[in-house]
Amino acid sequence: MASKLEKQFEKAVADSKKLPEKPDNATLLKIYALYKQATSGDVDGKRPGFTDLVGRAKYDAWAGLKGKGADAAMQEYVDLIESLK
C-alpha cells in the first residue's frame, strides 16, 4: 500500500507535466534531481564528459543530493511542484 507521501509524490509528478509555465533550467534540474533521488537513491556511474553538457548538469544536480533519503526527496519534490503551480 502506497504511503500518503508516495501518493502526493505521484500526484506531483503528474502535476509537473501540467504546470502553467515551463520552469527555468535551474528549477528543472532541481525537479529532475529530486525525482531521481526519490526513485533511485544516490547517483551512481561515471560523470558524463565535457561534450555532454546536459547530462553533466543533470548528474551534478543529482549528485548534490547524495545521502538525502527517499522520503525527504519526495517531500521536497512535492513542495517544489506545489510552489510552481
C-alpha positions, 0 to 999 in steps of 0.5 A: 500500500502506497504511503500518503507521501508516495501518493502526493509524490505521484500526484506531483509528478503528474502535476509537473507535466501540467504546470502553467509555465515551463520552469527555468533550467535551474528549477528543472534540474532541481525537479529532475534531481529530486525525482531521481533521488526519490526513485533511485537513491544516490547517483551512481556511474561515471560523470558524463564528459565535457561534450555532454553538457546536459547530462553533466548538469543533470548528474551534478544536480543529482549528485548534490543530493547524495545521502538525502533519503527517499522520503525527504526527496519526495517531500521536497519534490512535492513542495517544489511542484506545489510552489510552481503551480 
